[in-house]
Each structure stands twice: as structure tokens, then as C-alpha cells.
Amino acid sequence: MKRTFISSGSPYEDLVGFSRAVRIGPYISIGGTAAIDAGGNTVGIGDIAAQTRQCMEIIRLVLEKAGSGLEDVVRTRVLLTHIEDWEEVARVKASYFKGHKPVTTMMQVARFIQPEWLIEMEADAIVSR
């Protein structure tokens, strides 16, 4: 089965040796996505809602590059440095998934590569068309 590697342009991809997403057949897995811009700079320092939106926008764009969309997402994982932020994250995330509700896991972690990152998100999709 064909394997397609999808980049988001993050400078961490080459540094760490990973793809933002991998598509095999109808399956797409998107790895830990932080709130960074094309230059690797953190978006929304100290603002969990802004960081969540940036993560979701990166995921949305990567899905589009892979020939998919948010409607194909079946699972998300949300990693937070402060679990108390879960409700604000949930509000932003829910605004992207109005037509369907993928299964979701939220958990707290000690920290990320960059200390100003408050969140990382992962997603899995199955293309149904």
C-alpha cells in the first residue's frame, strides 16, 4: 500500500526526523502538533485558546494536503501542560467539529520541547470518499 508523507513545514520535522502526517490508503495519522507558525515561532504565548486554534488550523491544512478534511477525523488526542485549560480547549476544538464528534482523549503532561507551548494535538482520520 502506498505511503505518503505530509509536511507542515515545521523546522522540527527535519530536526527530529518526523512527518507531520502519514497517509496509508484511507488512513491518516497526524503527530503531535504544537502552536507554531511557518518559522517555528510559538503562536499565542500564554493564550490557550489561540494555541488551540493554531493547532487545529495546522491539522486542517495538513488534512487538506492529504486529500481529506476535518470531517474524516475519527480520533483526537489533546496534551495539555495545565489540565485546568480543558474547558477552553474543548470550546475551541468543538467549533471545528460541528458536524461530527471524533473520539477524544485529553491528558496533562509535564512540558513540551518549548516551555511556552501549552498544548499539542494529534489526530487520526479515515478518508471515506
C-alpha positions in Angstrom: 0.0 0.0 0.0 1.3 3.5 -0.9 2.7 5.6 2.0 2.5 9.4 1.6 4.4 11.7 3.9 2.8 15.1 4.5 4.8 18.1 5.8 3.5 21.2 7.6 6.9 22.9 7.0 7.8 22.9 10.7 11.5 23.2 11.3 11.2 20.4 13.9 10.3 17.9 11.2 13.9 17.7 9.9 15.5 18.3 13.4 13.5 15.4 15.0 13.1 13.3 11.8 9.3 13.0 11.6 6.5 13.8 9.2 3.6 15.9 10.4 1.3 13.3 8.9 1.5 9.9 7.2 -1.3 8.6 4.9 -1.5 4.9 4.0 -4.6 4.1 1.9 -7.6 5.8 3.6 -5.8 6.2 7.0 -4.1 9.4 8.0 -2.2 9.9 11.3 -1.2 13.3 12.4 1.5 13.6 15.1 1.9 16.0 18.0 1.1 19.4 16.6 2.2 22.5 18.5 1.0 26.1 18.0 3.8 27.3 15.8 4.0 29.4 12.7 5.9 28.5 9.5 9.1 29.9 11.1 8.8 27.7 14.1 7.8 30.6 16.4 5.1 29.9 19.0 1.7 31.5 18.3 -0.4 32.7 21.2 2.1 32.7 24.0 0.2 32.4 27.3 -3.2 32.1 25.4 -4.6 28.5 25.4 -7.4 29.4 23.0 -5.1 30.9 20.4 -2.7 28.0 20.7 -5.6 25.5 20.3 -6.8 27.4 17.2 -3.3 27.3 15.7 -3.0 23.5 16.3 -6.4 23.0 14.7 -5.6 25.1 11.7 -2.3 23.2 11.1 -4.3 19.9 11.4 -6.9 21.2 9.0 -4.3 22.3 6.4 -2.4 19.0 6.7 -5.6 17.0 6.2 -6.3 19.1 3.1 -2.8 18.3 1.7 -3.5 14.7 2.3 -6.8 14.8 0.3 -9.0 14.8 3.4 -10.7 17.2 5.8 -11.8 17.6 9.4 -15.0 15.6 8.6 -12.8 12.5 8.3 -11.2 12.8 11.7 -12.1 9.8 14.0 -9.8 10.4 16.9 -8.0 13.4 18.6 -5.6 13.5 21.4 -5.0 16.6 23.4 -2.0 17.0 25.6 -2.0 20.0 28.0 0.5 21.4 30.4 -2.4 22.6 32.6 -5.4 20.3 32.7 -7.4 23.2 34.1 -7.4 24.6 30.5 -9.5 21.7 29.2 -12.8 23.6 29.0 -11.4 26.4 26.9 -9.6 23.9 24.7 -12.9 21.9 24.4 -14.8 25.1 23.3 -12.3 25.9 20.6 -12.0 22.3 19.4 -15.8 21.8 19.3 -16.1 24.8 17.0 -14.1 22.8 14.4 -16.1 19.6 14.8 -19.7 20.8 14.5 -20.9 18.2 12.1 -19.4 15.2 13.8 -17.6 14.4 17.1 -14.5 12.3 16.9 -13.4 10.4 20.0 -11.0 12.4 22.1 -8.6 11.9 24.9 -7.3 14.8 27.0 -4.3 14.5 29.3 -1.8 16.5 31.2 1.9 16.3 30.5 4.8 17.9 32.4 6.0 20.1 29.5 6.9 20.2 25.8 10.1 20.9 23.8 9.4 24.6 24.1 8.2 25.7 27.6 5.8 28.3 26.1 3.8 25.5 24.4 0.6 24.9 26.4 -0.8 22.3 24.1 -0.1 19.7 21.5 -2.8 17.9 19.5 -2.8 14.7 17.4 -5.5 13.4 15.0 -6.3 10.3 13.1 -8.6 10.3 10.1 -10.1 7.7 7.8 -11.0 9.1 4.3 -14.4 7.9 3.4 -14.7 9.2 -0.1 
